[in-house]
């Protein structure tokens, strides 16, 4: 019985580990796909905005910029928000329209001064990446700032409940099957023993009958 319980527990843990591994691999793959999409969307936004700048359309006069930002957020699950800020640190356009006209956070202004070409600020589980937008003369006209969720830590693994129940069911089925097999084997042994006893009894009766018949003769 102890061996069967050990095997059942081993089976249970094996299925759990396989489920965790499969779920982790799938989550990582989805995360990488979203990151690639985020990079592609922000690169496209930057290219389109800089094309407008190079033909003489300033950021403040770019009427389609607001729609571009809102569409980008709607199409990218990982993207929390995206905005266009002036070089002085004022929000010109934002996917969150309530931020327009406000000053950017102090940590962003510090990052702008420290690295004007591009910067990154992490806060409260989010990453904000600022990319310089340059005009035809190569001067910084403003920043495209995208904010996305921070990556989940490697230890933040969530086991899907169906995997747990499948593993538990497999372990219980193994125990039930083992018990039934043992009972069938015992029943088979009991039946064989009864048959042997009956056969021995028949042989004894037959010998006794022959002895009696011999005596009578």
Secondary structure, 3 states (H helix, E strand, C coil): CHHHHHHHHHHHHHHHHHHHHHHHHHHHHHHHHHHHHHHHHHHHHHHHHHHHHHCCCCHHHCCCHHHHHHHHHHHCCCEEEEEEEECCCEEEEECCHHHCCCECCHHHHHHHHHCCCEEEEEECCEEEEEEEEECCCCCEEEEEEEEEECCCCCCCCCCCHHHHHHHHHHHHHHHHHHHHHHHHHHHHHHHHHHHHHHHHHHHHHHHHHHHHHHHHC
